[in-house]
Amino acid sequence: MTTSKAGIDRLLHPDFKEVGESGTSYDYRSIIDMMAAEQPSDGYVHSQDYQCIELAPSVQLLLYQSAWVDELGNKSHFAKRSSIWVLVGNQWQLQYHQGTASDGFS
């Protein structure tokens, strides 16, 4: 995962918006601030079942499932995710993301 400001600038579109699993809304600035305050963790995000749908030649919808896996291997925060990626010049950037809580999966 990218944590540097330059990496985030490359990944996130300046007009980025997100609706998180909790229903909380975020924008580019709030993501930058949140990532700057995050502490390292031994857990990780597991993701699976990717599907990419072309909305236009320079716009892609990415669908997938995710779960948080803690340092003991316990899974939680299961979610269905959708992201809209736009091609800006020769770089794909994330413009919109949404996470919706879901039942567990294997």
Rosetta silent file (secondary structure, phi, psi, omega in degrees, C-alpha in Angstrom):
SEQUENCE: MTTSKAGIDRLLHPDFKEVGESGTSYDYRSIIDMMAAEQPSDGYVHSQDYQCIELAPSVQLLLYQSAWVDELGNKSHFAKRSSIWVLVGNQWQLQYHQGTASDGFS
SCORE:     score description
SCORE:     0.000 S_00000001
   1 L     0.000  142.559  179.762    0.000    0.000    0.000 S_00000001
   2 L   -82.699  131.921  178.022    1.168    3.458   -0.800 S_00000001
   3 L  -125.292   -8.427  179.470    1.632    5.778    2.168 S_00000001
   4 L   -78.748  151.296  178.857    3.788    8.582    0.751 S_00000001
   5 H   -58.735  -42.333  179.511    2.143   11.862   -0.242 S_00000001
   6 H   -63.359  -40.430  178.106    3.531   11.495   -3.786 S_00000001
   7 H   -65.121  -40.008  178.675    2.128    7.960   -4.038 S_00000001
   8 H   -67.581  -42.213  177.285   -1.276    9.103   -2.810 S_00000001
   9 H   -59.315  -37.027  179.896   -1.279   12.033   -5.260 S_00000001
  10 H   -71.372  -36.204 -175.234   -0.551    9.584   -8.069 S_00000001
  11 H   -83.067  -44.382 -174.849   -3.289    7.162   -6.950 S_00000001
  12 E   -95.155  134.174  174.093   -6.154    9.464   -5.919 S_00000001
  13 E   -68.752  145.005  179.806   -7.899   11.863   -8.277 S_00000001
  14 E   -58.344  -25.952  178.526   -8.045   15.439   -6.869 S_00000001
  15 E   -95.536   21.523 -177.427  -11.881   15.185   -6.888 S_00000001
  16 E   -53.841  137.955  173.481  -11.823   11.868   -4.986 S_00000001
  17 E  -136.281  148.659  177.538  -14.927   10.983   -2.945 S_00000001
  18 E  -144.078  143.638  166.640  -15.648    7.939   -0.788 S_00000001
  19 E  -115.759  111.594 -175.475  -18.549    6.517    1.177 S_00000001
  20 L   -75.119  170.460  178.664  -17.005    4.159    3.706 S_00000001
  21 L   -53.957  -32.516 -178.866  -18.362    0.893    5.064 S_00000001
  22 L   -79.908  -10.390 -175.468  -19.649    2.858    8.079 S_00000001
  23 L    96.147   -5.296  178.925  -21.549    5.317    5.873 S_00000001
  24 L   -73.124  138.822  177.994  -19.055    8.109    6.580 S_00000001
  25 E   -94.995  143.572  179.284  -18.147   10.318    3.610 S_00000001
  26 E  -132.433  158.597  171.896  -14.556   11.229    2.800 S_00000001
  27 E  -132.171 -177.537 -176.669  -12.797   13.402    0.260 S_00000001
  28 H   -52.927  -51.384 -175.957   -9.227   13.756   -0.954 S_00000001
  29 H   -62.883  -42.174 -178.325   -8.131   16.020    1.936 S_00000001
  30 H   -67.196  -33.284  176.536   -9.699   13.857    4.659 S_00000001
  31 H   -67.126  -43.491  177.646   -7.975   10.739    3.254 S_00000001
  32 H   -58.248  -47.922 -178.947   -4.596   12.538    3.255 S_00000001
  33 H   -63.983  -42.692 -179.074   -5.139   13.646    6.866 S_00000001
  34 H   -64.035  -43.818 -178.877   -6.349   10.207    7.980 S_00000001
  35 H   -66.667  -33.610  178.911   -3.395    8.401    6.403 S_00000001
  36 H   -66.219  -28.629 -177.765   -0.935   10.830    8.004 S_00000001
  37 H   -92.615   -9.650 -176.380   -2.380    9.957   11.439 S_00000001
  38 L   -67.942  145.200  175.232   -2.537    6.165   10.954 S_00000001
  39 L   -99.987  147.986  177.385   -0.357    3.885   13.039 S_00000001
  40 L   -58.446  150.741 -178.746    1.322    0.791   11.546 S_00000001
  41 L  -136.484  151.525  175.647   -0.600   -2.456   11.943 S_00000001
  42 L   -88.504   -5.150  177.285    0.223   -6.155   11.731 S_00000001
  43 L   -84.872  176.926  178.450   -3.151   -6.810   10.079 S_00000001
  44 E  -153.931  165.964  176.620   -3.953   -6.546    6.390 S_00000001
  45 E   -96.815  123.967  172.571   -6.844   -6.260    3.956 S_00000001
  46 E   -94.871  136.550  176.974   -7.740   -9.436    2.072 S_00000001
  47 E  -135.119  153.267 -175.721   -9.590   -8.861   -1.223 S_00000001
  48 E  -160.252  173.555  174.741  -11.085  -11.226   -3.787 S_00000001
  49 E    57.083   51.465  179.679  -13.603  -11.750   -6.600 S_00000001
  50 E   -72.042  139.150  173.208  -12.526   -8.817   -8.739 S_00000001
  51 E  -140.410  129.545  179.839  -14.693   -7.753  -11.649 S_00000001
  52 E  -114.583  129.205 -177.995  -13.887   -4.805  -13.917 S_00000001
  53 E  -121.214  124.526  178.309  -16.613   -3.184  -16.021 S_00000001
  54 E   -77.852  120.828  175.944  -15.798   -0.621  -18.701 S_00000001
  55 E   -92.891  -30.486  175.438  -18.108    2.402  -18.389 S_00000001
  56 E  -161.345  164.773 -178.151  -16.222    4.341  -21.083 S_00000001
  57 L   -54.165  -29.417 -179.195  -12.760    3.869  -22.640 S_00000001
  58 L  -112.700   18.751  179.528  -11.214    6.017  -19.895 S_00000001
  59 E  -138.485  124.090 -178.854  -13.578    5.045  -17.029 S_00000001
  60 E  -125.916  140.113  173.881  -13.629    1.649  -15.295 S_00000001
  61 E  -103.363  122.619  179.459  -15.815    0.300  -12.488 S_00000001
  62 E  -108.797  124.316  177.271  -14.001   -2.154  -10.218 S_00000001
  63 E  -114.966  140.742  177.513  -16.092   -4.453   -7.984 S_00000001
  64 E  -166.213  173.179  175.445  -14.658   -6.772   -5.315 S_00000001
  65 E  -112.380  150.602  177.048  -15.037   -8.104   -1.767 S_00000001
  66 E  -142.269  160.964  174.068  -12.741   -7.327    1.143 S_00000001
  67 E  -151.041  148.325  173.706  -12.172   -8.261    4.777 S_00000001
  68 E   -85.577  133.784  177.191   -9.798   -7.095    7.488 S_00000001
  69 E  -117.860  117.227 -178.084   -7.492   -9.868    8.750 S_00000001
  70 L   -79.745  179.665 -175.304   -5.911   -9.195   12.146 S_00000001
  71 L   -63.736  -16.770  177.653   -2.505  -10.392   13.353 S_00000001
  72 L   -96.453   -1.136 -179.796   -4.097  -13.640   14.606 S_00000001
  73 L    90.415    5.091  178.650   -5.772  -14.387   11.259 S_00000001
  74 L   -76.801  134.042 -179.907   -9.285  -13.420   12.408 S_00000001
  75 E   -99.089  141.890  176.990  -11.421  -11.872    9.649 S_00000001
  76 E  -154.064 -179.213  177.860  -13.831   -8.984   10.220 S_00000001
  77 E    51.356   50.465  176.842  -15.236   -5.916    8.456 S_00000001
  78 E   -68.351  137.472 -178.077  -16.486   -7.894    5.461 S_00000001
  79 E  -151.756  150.951  166.471  -17.538   -5.560    2.655 S_00000001
  80 E   -96.126  135.043 -173.985  -18.525   -5.353   -0.967 S_00000001
  81 E  -122.869  146.395  173.079  -16.510   -2.616   -2.637 S_00000001
  82 E  -138.275  136.680 -178.676  -16.899   -0.556   -5.769 S_00000001
  83 E  -134.438  139.498  173.036  -14.383    1.886   -7.205 S_00000001
  84 E  -107.958  122.815 -179.286  -14.482    4.154  -10.224 S_00000001
  85 E  -110.570  136.776  178.901  -11.122    4.651  -11.896 S_00000001
  86 E  -121.809  144.008  177.908  -10.458    7.335  -14.524 S_00000001
  87 E   -88.982  116.918  179.499   -7.568    7.576  -16.953 S_00000001
  88 E  -115.731  107.833 -172.494   -5.834   10.943  -16.574 S_00000001
  89 L    65.912 -117.337  176.935   -3.095   11.261  -19.194 S_00000001
  90 L  -113.785   18.495 -176.282   -1.387    7.875  -18.918 S_00000001
  91 E  -121.281  127.085  173.092   -2.187    7.333  -15.215 S_00000001
  92 E   -79.048  133.028  178.020   -5.263    5.595  -13.748 S_00000001
  93 E  -128.706  145.799  178.337   -6.617    7.426  -10.703 S_00000001
  94 E   -81.792  118.387 -178.565   -9.277    6.491   -8.167 S_00000001
  95 E  -103.887  -30.709 -179.288  -12.097    9.047   -8.319 S_00000001
  96 E  -145.801  141.721  177.073  -14.840    7.331   -6.289 S_00000001
  97 E  -143.400  142.716  175.868  -14.944    4.444   -3.817 S_00000001
  98 E  -140.915  137.337  174.050  -17.711    2.870   -1.759 S_00000001
  99 E  -118.687  131.385  178.863  -17.684    0.073    0.791 S_00000001
 100 E  -122.071  123.547 -179.916  -20.891   -1.644    1.892 S_00000001
 101 E   -54.601  142.226 -178.949  -20.884   -3.977    4.906 S_00000001
 102 L  -142.957  170.031  173.529  -21.725   -7.578    3.915 S_00000001
 103 L   -65.212  159.510  178.993  -22.009  -11.065    5.321 S_00000001
 104 L   -64.944  160.363  177.195  -18.779  -13.008    5.756 S_00000001
 105 L  -142.169  164.351 -179.458  -17.265  -15.016    2.927 S_00000001
 106 L   -99.322    0.000    0.000  -14.559  -17.649    2.681 S_00000001
